[in-house]
Amino acid sequence: MKSFRKACFLFLILPLLTGVLYSPAIARDSWPKNDPITDEWNAADLLIARPLGIIAGVAGAGVFVLALPFTIPTGSVDKSAKTFIVEPFKFSFVRENPDEDM
């Protein structure tokens, strides 16, 4: 029973100790501006994320139309339109191409 307690204690304390030791490495900027990987992320943003944003905007327009009977009585048509239509199209068309936030 004592060995089981020691093993449980070790398995509980070991991740805490390693987390303390490696946390400064996690806190640094993981993608510096001159890193060649950022080019691949920019290409993925342009070729994958933005077309998916357009698809989400079109699908959101359909959901918006389906939700109109529920949003008109509550007066939340503007919020619904912003959420389902405006935000996906902003994501696709308004952002800068090398987006620093992604």
SULUR-V555281 format. One record per residue. N is the residue number from 0. RES is the residue in three letters. PHI is phi in whole degrees, -180 to 180 (999 if undefined). OMEGA is omega as a letter, one per 20 degrees, with the letter a starting at -180 (NA if undefined). BURIAL is b if it has 9 or more other C-alpha atoms within 8 Angstrom, else e. Layout:
# SULUR-V555281
n:N res:RES phi:PHI omega:OMEGA burial:BURIAL
n:N res:RES phi:PHI omega:OMEGA burial:BURIAL
This chain:
# SULUR-V555281
n:0 res:MET phi:999 omega:r burial:e
n:1 res:LYS phi:-66 omega:r burial:e
n:2 res:SER phi:-67 omega:r burial:e
n:3 res:PHE phi:-66 omega:r burial:e
n:4 res:ARG phi:-63 omega:r burial:e
n:5 res:LYS phi:-64 omega:r burial:e
n:6 res:ALA phi:-66 omega:r burial:e
n:7 res:CYS phi:-64 omega:r burial:e
n:8 res:PHE phi:-61 omega:r burial:e
n:9 res:LEU phi:-64 omega:a burial:e
n:10 res:PHE phi:-71 omega:r burial:e
n:11 res:LEU phi:-86 omega:a burial:e
n:12 res:ILE phi:-83 omega:a burial:e
n:13 res:LEU phi:-59 omega:r burial:e
n:14 res:PRO phi:-64 omega:r burial:e
n:15 res:LEU phi:-65 omega:a burial:e
n:16 res:LEU phi:-67 omega:r burial:e
n:17 res:THR phi:-69 omega:r burial:e
n:18 res:GLY phi:-65 omega:r burial:e
n:19 res:VAL phi:-69 omega:a burial:e
n:20 res:LEU phi:-73 omega:a burial:e
n:21 res:TYR phi:-101 omega:a burial:e
n:22 res:SER phi:-65 omega:r burial:e
n:23 res:PRO phi:-64 omega:r burial:e
n:24 res:ALA phi:-71 omega:r burial:e
n:25 res:ILE phi:-75 omega:a burial:e
n:26 res:ALA phi:-74 omega:a burial:e
n:27 res:ARG phi:-74 omega:r burial:e
n:28 res:ASP phi:-70 omega:a burial:e
n:29 res:SER phi:-83 omega:a burial:e
n:30 res:TRP phi:-126 omega:r burial:e
n:31 res:PRO phi:-66 omega:a burial:e
n:32 res:LYS phi:-65 omega:a burial:e
n:33 res:ASN phi:-93 omega:r burial:e
n:34 res:ASP phi:-76 omega:a burial:e
n:35 res:PRO phi:-67 omega:r burial:e
n:36 res:ILE phi:-66 omega:a burial:e
n:37 res:THR phi:-62 omega:r burial:b
n:38 res:ASP phi:-64 omega:r burial:e
n:39 res:GLU phi:-67 omega:r burial:e
n:40 res:TRP phi:-64 omega:r burial:e
n:41 res:ASN phi:-65 omega:r burial:b
n:42 res:ALA phi:-67 omega:r burial:e
n:43 res:ALA phi:-65 omega:r burial:b
n:44 res:ASP phi:-64 omega:a burial:b
n:45 res:LEU phi:-71 omega:a burial:b
n:46 res:LEU phi:-95 omega:a burial:e
n:47 res:ILE phi:-117 omega:a burial:e
n:48 res:ALA phi:-69 omega:a burial:b
n:49 res:ARG phi:-69 omega:r burial:b
n:50 res:PRO phi:-62 omega:r burial:b
n:51 res:LEU phi:-66 omega:r burial:e
n:52 res:GLY phi:-66 omega:r burial:b
n:53 res:ILE phi:-65 omega:r burial:b
n:54 res:ILE phi:-62 omega:r burial:e
n:55 res:ALA phi:-65 omega:r burial:b
n:56 res:GLY phi:-67 omega:r burial:b
n:57 res:VAL phi:-68 omega:r burial:b
n:58 res:ALA phi:-66 omega:r burial:e
n:59 res:GLY phi:-65 omega:r burial:b
n:60 res:ALA phi:-64 omega:r burial:b
n:61 res:GLY phi:-65 omega:r burial:e
n:62 res:VAL phi:-66 omega:r burial:b
n:63 res:PHE phi:-61 omega:r burial:b
n:64 res:VAL phi:-64 omega:r burial:e
n:65 res:LEU phi:-67 omega:a burial:e
n:66 res:ALA phi:-87 omega:a burial:e
n:67 res:LEU phi:-55 omega:r burial:b
n:68 res:PRO phi:-61 omega:r burial:e
n:69 res:PHE phi:-94 omega:a burial:e
n:70 res:THR phi:-90 omega:r burial:b
n:71 res:ILE phi:-64 omega:a burial:b
n:72 res:PRO phi:-65 omega:a burial:e
n:73 res:THR phi:-86 omega:r burial:e
n:74 res:GLY phi:76 omega:a burial:e
n:75 res:SER phi:-110 omega:a burial:e
n:76 res:VAL phi:-66 omega:a burial:b
n:77 res:ASP phi:-63 omega:r burial:e
n:78 res:LYS phi:-64 omega:r burial:e
n:79 res:SER phi:-65 omega:r burial:b
n:80 res:ALA phi:-65 omega:r burial:b
n:81 res:LYS phi:-64 omega:a burial:b
n:82 res:THR phi:-69 omega:a burial:b
n:83 res:PHE phi:-88 omega:a burial:b
n:84 res:ILE phi:-117 omega:a burial:b
n:85 res:VAL phi:-68 omega:a burial:b
n:86 res:GLU phi:-62 omega:r burial:b
n:87 res:PRO phi:-63 omega:r burial:b
n:88 res:PHE phi:-74 omega:r burial:b
n:89 res:LYS phi:-63 omega:r burial:b
n:90 res:PHE phi:-59 omega:a burial:b
n:91 res:SER phi:-84 omega:a burial:b
n:92 res:PHE phi:-113 omega:a burial:e
n:93 res:VAL phi:-95 omega:a burial:e
n:94 res:ARG phi:-64 omega:r burial:e
n:95 res:GLU phi:-73 omega:a burial:e
n:96 res:ASN phi:-69 omega:r burial:e
n:97 res:PRO phi:-81 omega:a burial:e
n:98 res:ASP phi:-75 omega:a burial:e
n:99 res:GLU phi:-79 omega:a burial:e
n:100 res:ASP phi:-86 omega:a burial:e
n:101 res:MET phi:-84 omega:NA burial:e
